[in-house]
Amino acid sequence: MQRPRTTVAVQPLGCTLFLLLACLLNAAAATNCSAFATNGSAAAQYSYYRFYDFRNLPEDTWQYVKNASDPNNGTAGASTTDMGWSLDWQRRNGLLYAGEGSNLLPIDYQMDKVAPRNLTQDEADPGATTALGLYTSRQQEDRHQSSGIDFNEEKILYLSLRVRARVSGAAGACTAFFTYANDTQEADIELLTRDEPHIVGFNTQPSIDIHGNYINATHFNTSLPNGLSRDQWVNYRMDWVSDHVVWYIDGEYMGNTSTHVPVEPSHLYITMWGNGGTWTENMTLGDSALLEIQWIEVAYNLSGAEPTVDANAAVCNLDEAKSSGSWNPQSLPAPHHYEASAGYKLGMSTLFMLAAVLFTL
């Protein structure tokens, strides 16, 4: 039945706007987290959270990437679904001399070796059209072209890191997801392209003694579960807490150690590199390898930091929310001073527009 055209008809519109505004406010409150929890044998609670999504990057986005050195951790949680990630990460640039040894090549980190790449539907997960690519190649006799991204925080003290990635290409490269303070304060996940495709390595450092032998419970080479290989999309996870480090693949527990667990505030790095040494082996001149990343998820604590939190907000669980649907990490806005994410700006614009309409009624 057609509604009579009277002034009373404005009231349902006002109620609708009010309810919609209330829903938006409630949705914002529902995604506001006071802390971030994880499950598993290293279950913990963290103050900071980031989710960096590279699965559907706009074609014109990459030109806006710039290195920054002012990550903003004024709020407990943040995510980026656009290029806001570049405010938290630096692309590596410059030569790194690998150490002594006649066969070792300088690692030539190049910023342009970190770039987005398009994915075709038959090679990607459904819905993913792009990924972040980190390239390494041997194009010169006297160096090994490599790539890496460094998280800007320097005082990470415990974290849960998850990366969805795959690795392909020639022997002679090392993919590493790792925390690092110095050579005796490191925990990592490594994939060596010289290994069989199903092999993954988990380490705490030092893992080799002065005689060149592996130290017990610091180095684990194991097979990816369920017949997986490194050239398939795999979820890699490492939980570092005060007394042990635990590793997972696609949510499946793989191992843990309480030996040489880092205790010092650390950096977080992701690298794709080679140096011609015995660890990576020598890449054939002209060959290359590629690390592709769909997303990076990290919950972490900072040494000496006290984040600003909402006392009324809930503790969000990274491992329960994805199954229950009660919390979607990608719905959290970015806290950066420079520019909020596009999704956040769209949501807030809608909120303010509705508020303005409501108050004019």
C-alpha positions as CSV (number, residue, x, y, z in Angstrom):
1,M,0.0,0.0,0.0
2,Q,1.3,3.5,-0.9
3,R,2.2,5.6,2.1
4,P,0.2,8.8,2.5
5,R,2.2,11.9,1.6
6,T,2.1,13.7,5.0
7,T,4.6,15.3,7.3
8,V,4.4,12.2,9.5
9,A,6.2,10.3,6.8
10,V,9.4,12.1,7.8
11,Q,9.4,10.3,11.2
12,P,10.1,6.8,9.8
13,L,12.9,8.3,7.7
14,G,14.3,9.9,10.8
15,C,14.0,6.7,12.8
16,T,15.7,4.8,9.9
17,L,18.6,7.2,9.8
18,F,18.9,7.1,13.6
19,L,18.9,3.3,13.6
20,L,21.4,3.2,10.8
21,L,23.6,5.7,12.6
22,A,23.3,3.6,15.8
23,C,24.2,0.5,13.8
24,L,27.3,2.2,12.4
25,L,28.3,3.3,15.9
26,N,27.7,-0.2,17.3
27,A,29.7,-1.7,14.4
28,A,32.5,0.7,15.2
29,A,32.4,-0.3,18.8
30,A,32.3,-4.0,18.0
31,T,35.6,-3.7,16.0
32,N,37.3,-1.7,18.7
33,C,39.7,-4.0,20.6
34,S,41.4,-3.4,23.8
35,A,43.9,-6.2,23.1
36,F,44.5,-9.1,20.8
37,A,44.7,-12.8,22.0
38,T,45.9,-15.9,20.3
39,N,45.3,-19.6,20.9
40,G,47.7,-22.5,20.9
41,S,50.5,-23.8,23.0
42,A,52.0,-20.2,23.2
43,A,48.6,-18.6,23.8
44,A,49.2,-14.9,24.6
45,Q,47.7,-11.4,24.6
46,Y,49.1,-8.5,22.7
47,S,48.6,-4.8,22.7
48,Y,49.2,-4.1,19.0
49,Y,47.8,-5.5,15.8
50,R,48.3,-5.1,12.0
51,F,46.8,-6.7,9.0
52,Y,48.4,-5.9,5.6
53,D,46.3,-7.1,2.6
54,F,47.9,-7.3,-0.8
55,R,45.2,-9.4,-2.5
56,N,43.4,-6.7,-4.5
57,L,45.7,-3.7,-4.9
58,P,44.4,-0.9,-7.3
59,E,46.5,-0.5,-10.5
60,D,47.4,3.1,-9.7
61,T,48.3,2.5,-6.0
62,W,51.9,1.6,-6.2
63,Q,53.1,5.1,-7.3
64,Y,52.1,6.4,-3.9
65,V,54.4,4.2,-2.0
66,K,57.0,6.0,0.1
67,N,59.2,4.9,2.9
68,A,58.3,6.3,6.2
69,S,59.9,6.2,9.7
70,D,57.0,7.2,12.0
71,P,54.8,4.3,12.7
72,N,51.9,5.4,14.9
73,N,51.1,3.0,17.7
74,G,48.8,5.4,19.6
75,T,45.9,3.0,19.3
76,A,45.8,-0.6,20.1
77,G,44.7,-2.0,16.8
78,A,45.0,-1.2,13.1
79,S,44.7,-2.7,9.7
80,T,45.5,-1.6,6.2
81,T,43.8,-2.7,3.1
82,D,45.5,0.0,0.9
83,M,49.0,1.3,0.7
84,G,49.0,2.5,4.3
85,W,51.2,-0.6,4.9
86,S,54.1,1.5,3.5
87,L,54.0,3.7,6.6
88,D,54.9,0.8,8.7
89,W,57.5,-0.9,6.5
90,Q,60.7,0.1,4.8
91,R,61.9,-1.5,1.6
92,R,65.5,-2.5,1.9
93,N,68.1,-0.7,-0.2
94,G,71.9,-1.0,-0.5
95,L,74.7,-3.5,-0.3
96,L,75.0,-5.9,2.7
97,Y,78.3,-7.7,2.8
98,A,77.6,-11.2,4.0
99,G,80.9,-11.9,5.9
100,E,84.1,-13.6,5.3
101,G,84.5,-16.3,2.7
102,S,85.9,-16.3,-0.8
103,N,82.6,-17.5,-2.4
104,L,80.3,-15.1,-0.6
105,L,78.7,-12.4,-2.7
106,P,77.4,-9.0,-1.4
107,I,73.7,-9.0,-0.9
108,D,72.4,-6.2,-3.1
109,Y,69.1,-5.1,-1.7
110,Q,67.1,-3.1,-4.3
111,M,63.9,-1.2,-3.6
112,D,62.4,-1.9,-7.0
113,K,62.7,-5.7,-6.3
114,V,59.6,-5.2,-4.0
115,A,56.6,-4.7,-6.2
116,P,53.0,-5.8,-6.6
117,R,52.2,-8.4,-9.3
118,N,49.0,-9.5,-10.9
119,L,47.6,-13.0,-10.3
120,T,45.5,-14.9,-12.7
121,Q,42.5,-16.8,-11.4
122,D,44.0,-20.2,-12.1
123,E,47.0,-19.5,-10.0
124,A,45.6,-17.6,-7.0
125,D,43.1,-18.2,-4.3
126,P,39.6,-17.3,-5.3
127,G,39.1,-13.5,-5.1
128,A,42.8,-12.6,-5.0
129,T,44.0,-10.7,-8.0
130,T,47.3,-9.3,-6.8
131,A,50.1,-10.1,-4.4
132,L,53.2,-8.4,-3.1
133,G,56.3,-9.8,-4.8
134,L,59.8,-9.9,-3.4
135,Y,62.4,-10.8,-6.1
136,T,65.9,-12.1,-6.0
137,S,68.1,-12.8,-9.0
138,R,71.7,-13.3,-10.1
139,Q,72.2,-10.8,-12.9
140,Q,75.8,-9.9,-12.1
141,E,79.0,-11.9,-11.3
142,D,80.0,-9.8,-8.3
143,R,76.7,-9.5,-6.3
144,H,73.3,-11.1,-5.7
145,Q,70.2,-8.9,-6.3
146,S,67.8,-9.3,-3.3
147,S,64.8,-7.7,-1.7
148,G,63.3,-7.2,1.8
149,I,60.9,-5.2,3.9
150,D,61.6,-4.1,7.5
151,F,59.0,-3.3,10.0
152,N,59.6,0.1,11.4
153,E,59.2,-0.9,15.1
154,E,62.5,-1.6,16.8
155,K,61.3,-2.8,20.2
156,I,59.0,-5.7,19.5
157,L,59.0,-8.0,22.5
158,Y,56.9,-11.0,21.6
159,L,54.6,-11.5,18.7
160,S,52.4,-13.8,16.7
161,L,53.3,-13.5,13.0
162,R,51.2,-15.0,10.2
163,V,52.0,-14.7,6.5
164,R,50.2,-16.2,3.5
165,A,52.9,-16.7,0.9
166,R,54.4,-18.9,-1.7
167,V,58.0,-19.3,-3.1
168,S,59.1,-20.3,-6.6
169,G,62.2,-20.1,-8.7
170,A,65.8,-21.3,-9.0
171,A,68.0,-22.7,-6.4
172,G,70.2,-20.3,-4.5
173,A,67.7,-18.1,-2.6
174,C,66.4,-17.9,1.0
175,T,63.0,-16.7,2.0
176,A,63.0,-15.6,5.7
177,F,60.3,-14.4,8.0
178,F,62.2,-13.5,11.2
179,T,62.6,-11.4,14.3
180,Y,66.2,-10.1,15.0
181,A,68.1,-8.1,17.6
182,N,71.5,-9.6,17.0
183,D,73.1,-12.9,16.0
184,T,72.2,-14.5,19.3
185,Q,68.7,-13.1,19.4
186,E,66.7,-14.4,16.4
187,A,63.7,-16.6,15.7
188,D,62.7,-17.4,12.1
189,I,60.9,-19.4,9.4
190,E,63.1,-20.1,6.4
191,L,62.5,-21.6,2.9
192,L,65.6,-22.5,0.8
193,T,65.1,-22.9,-2.9
194,R,68.0,-25.4,-2.9
195,D,65.9,-27.8,-0.7
196,E,63.1,-30.1,-1.9
197,P,59.9,-28.1,-2.4
198,H,58.2,-29.6,0.7
199,I,60.9,-28.6,3.2
200,V,60.6,-25.7,5.6
201,G,63.0,-24.6,8.3
202,F,62.3,-23.3,11.8
203,N,65.2,-21.8,13.9
204,T,66.3,-19.9,16.9
205,Q,69.8,-18.5,17.0
206,P,72.5,-19.4,17.4
207,S,71.7,-22.7,15.9
208,I,75.3,-23.8,15.0
209,D,78.1,-24.1,17.6
210,I,81.8,-23.1,17.2
211,H,82.5,-26.5,15.6
212,G,79.9,-26.1,12.9
213,N,77.4,-28.5,14.4
214,Y,73.7,-27.9,14.9
215,I,72.7,-27.1,18.5
216,N,70.0,-29.4,19.7
217,A,66.4,-28.0,19.6
218,T,67.4,-24.8,17.7
219,H,67.0,-26.0,14.1
220,F,64.2,-28.0,12.6
221,N,63.9,-29.0,9.0
222,T,60.6,-30.6,8.4
223,S,58.1,-31.3,5.7
224,L,55.1,-29.1,5.0
225,P,51.9,-31.0,6.0
226,N,49.3,-32.5,3.8
227,G,51.5,-32.8,0.8
228,L,52.0,-29.1,0.5
229,S,55.0,-27.5,-1.3
230,R,56.4,-24.0,-1.0
231,D,55.2,-23.0,-4.5
232,Q,51.6,-23.3,-3.2
233,W,49.8,-20.8,-1.1
234,V,50.6,-21.6,2.6
235,N,49.9,-19.9,5.9
236,Y,53.1,-19.6,7.9
237,R,52.8,-18.7,11.6
238,M,55.4,-18.1,14.3
239,D,54.5,-17.3,17.9
240,W,57.3,-15.9,20.1
241,V,56.6,-15.6,23.8
242,S,58.9,-15.3,26.8
243,D,59.8,-18.9,27.2
244,H,59.4,-20.6,23.9
245,V,58.8,-20.2,20.1
246,V,56.1,-22.2,18.3
247,W,55.6,-22.8,14.6
248,Y,52.4,-23.6,12.6
249,I,51.6,-24.3,9.0
250,D,48.1,-23.7,7.8
251,G,47.0,-23.8,11.4
252,E,48.7,-27.1,12.1
253,Y,51.2,-27.3,14.9
254,M,54.7,-28.1,13.6
255,G,57.0,-27.7,16.6
256,N,58.3,-25.6,19.4
257,T,61.5,-24.9,21.3
258,S,62.6,-23.3,24.6
259,T,66.2,-23.2,23.5
260,H,67.8,-19.9,22.6
261,V,64.4,-18.1,22.8
262,P,65.0,-14.4,22.1
263,V,64.6,-12.1,25.2
264,E,65.6,-8.8,23.8
265,P,63.4,-6.2,22.0
266,S,63.7,-7.0,18.3
267,H,63.0,-6.0,14.7
268,L,60.7,-7.8,12.3
269,Y,62.0,-8.6,8.8
270,I,60.9,-10.3,5.7
271,T,63.6,-11.0,3.1
272,M,64.3,-12.8,-0.2
273,W,68.0,-13.0,-0.6
274,G,71.1,-15.0,-1.7
275,N,74.9,-14.7,-1.3
276,G,76.3,-17.7,-3.0
277,G,77.4,-19.3,0.3
278,T,76.9,-22.8,1.5
279,W,73.6,-21.9,3.3
280,T,71.8,-20.6,0.2
281,E,74.1,-22.1,-2.4
282,N,75.2,-20.3,-5.5
283,M,72.4,-19.2,-7.9
284,T,73.2,-19.7,-11.6
285,L,73.9,-16.4,-13.4
286,G,70.7,-15.2,-15.0
287,D,68.4,-17.2,-12.7
288,S,65.9,-15.8,-10.3
289,A,63.4,-16.7,-7.5
290,L,60.2,-15.0,-6.2
291,L,58.4,-14.7,-2.9
292,E,54.8,-13.7,-3.2
293,I,52.7,-12.5,-0.2
294,Q,48.9,-12.2,-0.1
295,W,48.8,-10.8,3.4
296,I,50.8,-10.2,6.6
297,E,49.1,-10.4,10.0
298,V,51.0,-9.6,13.2
299,A,50.0,-9.1,16.8
300,Y,52.8,-7.9,19.0
301,N,53.9,-6.1,22.2
302,L,56.4,-3.3,22.4
303,S,59.1,-3.0,25.1
304,G,58.3,0.1,27.3
305,A,55.2,1.1,25.4
306,E,51.8,1.8,26.8
307,P,49.1,1.9,24.1
308,T,46.0,3.9,24.3
309,V,43.0,1.6,24.6
310,D,39.3,1.8,25.2
311,A,38.6,0.3,28.6
312,N,35.2,-0.8,27.5
313,A,36.4,-2.6,24.4
314,A,36.7,-6.4,24.1
315,V,39.8,-8.6,23.8
316,C,39.7,-9.8,20.2
317,N,40.9,-13.3,19.5
318,L,42.7,-13.8,16.2
319,D,42.1,-17.5,16.1
320,E,38.5,-17.6,17.2
321,A,37.1,-14.6,15.3
322,K,37.7,-16.1,11.9
323,S,35.5,-19.0,12.6
324,S,32.8,-17.3,14.7
325,G,32.5,-14.2,12.5
326,S,32.4,-12.0,15.6
327,W,35.4,-10.0,14.6
328,N,36.9,-9.2,11.2
329,P,40.4,-7.8,11.5
330,Q,40.2,-6.0,8.2
331,S,37.4,-3.7,9.6
332,L,39.7,-1.9,11.9
333,P,40.9,1.5,10.7
334,A,44.5,2.5,10.2
335,P,45.8,4.8,13.0
336,H,48.4,6.6,10.9
337,H,48.9,10.3,11.3
338,Y,49.5,10.6,7.5
339,E,46.3,9.3,6.0
340,A,43.6,6.9,7.1
341,S,42.8,3.9,4.8
342,A,40.3,4.5,2.0
343,G,37.8,2.1,3.6
344,Y,38.0,4.0,6.9
345,K,37.5,7.4,5.2
346,L,34.5,6.0,3.3
347,G,32.9,4.6,6.4
348,M,33.5,7.8,8.4
349,S,32.2,10.0,5.6
350,T,29.0,8.0,5.5
351,L,28.7,8.3,9.3
352,F,29.1,12.1,9.3
353,M,26.7,12.5,6.3
354,L,24.1,10.5,8.1
355,A,24.6,12.5,11.3
356,A,24.2,15.7,9.4
357,V,21.0,14.6,7.8
358,L,19.7,13.4,11.1
359,F,20.3,16.6,12.9
360,T,18.6,18.7,10.2
361,L,15.4,16.7,10.5
